[in-house]
Amino acid sequence: MALSANDAFAAGGAKRRRRYGRGRRGALSEINVTPLVDVMLVLLIVFMISAPLLTAGVPVELPKTEAGSIQDQPEPLTISIRSDGSVHIGEDAVPFATLAPRLQAMTDGDTKRPIYVRADGRATYEIVAQVMASLSTSGFTTINLITDTGGPSSGIEERSTP
């Protein structure tokens, strides 16, 4: 004897009614993503069309002048501090007392010229701080401290245990 679909539900209906309550079916828990995909595709097309228009700007024909192009940045000065505390400008050793006046003379008063400070890792913090303070009080505004790459980022050396 074959049961129809209605008979199959009728046979187990009593148990199912108690479980889900009042004989209703459970709520549909799946989300329909088709409208979401449709909206996202429309937004993608809108952004693909409008992005090139935003970056191009308004086309203009710039006027011609006799002025030349802007000069490249001047060659930076390098100050080196050795582990014994000696200060060098380029390759020349310079006493600390004459460091600021000599740099002023070398740059012709151009305090925007970049200065690179290279200090030995074993040089004392005191001499490095004094050199940088001397440069700052002399009016130099572009002071860069040069380091080497590849060291520990946190300052703590990792040691392997034997």
Backbone torsions as a table, in degrees:
resi	resn	phi	psi	omega
1	MET	NA	127.9	-176.4
2	ALA	-96.4	141.2	178.2
3	LEU	-102.1	140.7	174.9
4	SER	-83.7	174.6	-179.6
5	ALA	-63.7	-36.1	-179.9
6	ASN	-68.8	-38.5	179.3
7	ASP	-65.7	-37.1	179.8
8	ALA	-64.1	-39.9	178.9
9	PHE	-72.9	-32.6	-179.3
10	ALA	-69.9	-33.8	-178.7
11	ALA	-67.0	-40.6	-178.5
12	GLY	-103.4	13.9	-175.0
13	GLY	-66.3	-34.6	-177.2
14	ALA	-65.5	-42.2	179.3
15	LYS	-67.1	-39.9	-177.1
16	ARG	-69.2	-36.0	179.7
17	ARG	-64.7	-39.6	178.8
18	ARG	-67.4	-35.9	-176.7
19	ARG	-71.4	-49.6	-175.5
20	TYR	-93.0	-12.2	178.1
21	GLY	81.0	130.7	174.0
22	ARG	52.7	18.9	172.8
23	GLY	75.8	8.9	178.7
24	ARG	-85.5	156.0	175.1
25	ARG	-82.5	157.6	179.3
26	GLY	-68.1	159.6	-179.3
27	ALA	-68.2	147.2	178.6
28	LEU	-74.2	119.0	-173.4
29	SER	-100.6	5.8	179.6
30	GLU	-92.7	142.5	178.5
31	ILE	-95.9	134.6	177.3
32	ASN	-83.4	110.9	-176.1
33	VAL	-93.7	-1.5	-179.0
34	THR	-60.6	-47.1	177.3
35	PRO	-62.4	-35.2	178.3
36	LEU	-63.9	-43.9	178.7
37	VAL	-63.6	-40.6	178.9
38	ASP	-60.9	-46.3	180.0
39	VAL	-64.4	-41.8	-179.0
40	MET	-65.1	-38.9	177.8
41	LEU	-65.7	-39.7	177.0
42	VAL	-63.6	-43.9	178.2
43	LEU	-63.3	-38.7	178.1
44	LEU	-61.2	-44.3	179.3
45	ILE	-65.1	-42.4	178.9
46	VAL	-61.0	-45.0	-179.8
47	PHE	-69.2	-34.5	178.5
48	MET	-66.6	-33.3	179.7
49	ILE	-79.8	-39.5	-174.1
50	SER	-83.8	-22.6	-177.3
51	ALA	-62.0	-47.2	178.5
52	PRO	-63.4	-30.3	179.2
53	LEU	-70.2	-32.1	-179.9
54	LEU	-72.8	-34.5	-176.8
55	THR	-84.4	-24.0	-176.9
56	ALA	-71.0	-37.1	-178.3
57	GLY	74.5	-165.5	-179.5
58	VAL	-93.7	126.6	179.6
59	PRO	-73.2	126.2	177.5
60	VAL	-131.6	155.4	174.9
61	GLU	-102.8	113.8	-176.0
62	LEU	-73.1	144.3	179.8
63	PRO	-72.9	154.8	178.9
64	LYS	-94.2	136.6	177.1
65	THR	-132.6	169.3	178.9
66	GLU	-88.2	-8.3	-178.0
67	ALA	-68.7	143.0	178.6
68	GLY	-82.0	175.5	178.0
69	SER	-72.6	162.3	-179.9
70	ILE	-66.6	136.4	179.0
71	GLN	-64.1	149.9	175.4
72	ASP	-67.7	162.3	178.0
73	GLN	-60.1	142.4	178.3
74	PRO	-66.6	158.7	178.8
75	GLU	-62.1	128.1	-179.2
76	PRO	-71.5	153.0	175.4
77	LEU	-90.7	142.3	179.7
78	THR	-115.9	124.8	175.5
79	ILE	-110.7	125.2	-179.6
80	SER	-110.7	139.3	176.7
81	ILE	-120.4	118.3	-178.3
82	ARG	-84.1	171.1	-176.8
83	SER	-65.7	-26.0	178.7
84	ASP	-83.2	-1.5	177.1
85	GLY	97.0	-0.6	179.4
86	SER	-74.9	143.2	-176.4
87	VAL	-109.4	135.8	-179.6
88	HIS	-129.4	137.8	170.0
89	ILE	-104.4	112.0	-172.8
90	GLY	65.9	-116.7	178.4
91	GLU	-102.7	-9.5	-173.5
92	ASP	-92.0	130.8	175.0
93	ALA	-74.1	137.8	-177.2
94	VAL	-133.5	132.1	172.8
95	PRO	-64.3	145.7	-176.4
96	PHE	-59.1	-35.0	-177.5
97	ALA	-64.3	-29.4	-177.6
98	THR	-102.1	9.9	-177.1
99	LEU	-63.4	-53.9	-176.1
100	ALA	-64.8	-46.9	178.8
101	PRO	-62.6	-35.9	-179.6
102	ARG	-68.2	-40.5	177.0
103	LEU	-65.5	-38.6	176.9
104	GLN	-59.8	-42.6	179.9
105	ALA	-68.5	-38.5	-178.9
106	MET	-68.8	-32.9	-177.2
107	THR	-96.7	-1.2	-178.3
108	ASP	55.2	36.9	177.5
109	GLY	81.0	4.4	178.7
110	ASP	-79.1	95.2	-176.4
111	THR	-82.6	-3.5	177.5
112	LYS	-86.9	-8.1	-177.9
113	ARG	-67.4	133.2	-177.5
114	PRO	-69.4	140.4	178.7
115	ILE	-124.6	129.6	178.4
116	TYR	-106.3	128.3	178.4
117	VAL	-107.1	118.0	177.0
118	ARG	-110.5	115.4	-178.5
119	ALA	-117.1	137.8	175.4
120	ASP	-62.9	144.9	-179.4
121	GLY	-63.4	-23.4	179.9
122	ARG	-94.1	-1.3	177.1
123	ALA	-69.0	147.5	-178.6
124	THR	-71.9	148.3	178.4
125	TYR	-60.7	-32.9	-177.4
126	GLU	-59.8	-47.9	-177.2
127	ILE	-69.6	-37.0	178.4
128	VAL	-65.0	-44.1	178.8
129	ALA	-64.4	-39.0	178.7
130	GLN	-64.9	-42.7	179.4
131	VAL	-63.5	-45.8	-178.9
132	MET	-67.2	-36.4	176.7
133	ALA	-67.4	-38.4	177.9
134	SER	-63.1	-41.7	177.8
135	LEU	-65.1	-42.3	-178.2
136	SER	-66.1	-42.9	179.9
137	THR	-72.8	-18.9	176.1
138	SER	-80.0	-6.4	176.1
139	GLY	103.8	-2.4	179.3
140	PHE	-73.1	130.7	-174.9
141	THR	-108.6	-18.4	-178.0
142	THR	-109.7	83.9	-178.5
143	ILE	-111.0	124.1	-178.1
144	ASN	-118.9	134.2	177.2
145	LEU	-99.1	118.6	-175.8
146	ILE	-89.8	133.0	176.1
147	THR	-128.1	169.5	177.2
148	ASP	-100.7	147.4	-179.2
149	THR	-89.2	162.4	174.9
150	GLY	98.3	-1.8	178.8
151	GLY	-85.5	177.2	178.2
152	PRO	-68.5	139.1	-175.5
153	SER	-78.1	-27.4	-175.8
154	SER	-96.7	-2.9	-179.9
155	GLY	87.2	-3.4	-179.4
156	ILE	-105.7	123.7	178.8
157	GLU	-75.6	139.0	175.0
158	GLU	-87.3	128.1	-178.9
159	ARG	-116.5	136.0	177.5
160	SER	-88.7	139.7	179.7
161	THR	-89.3	135.6	-179.9
162	PRO	-74.0	NA	NA
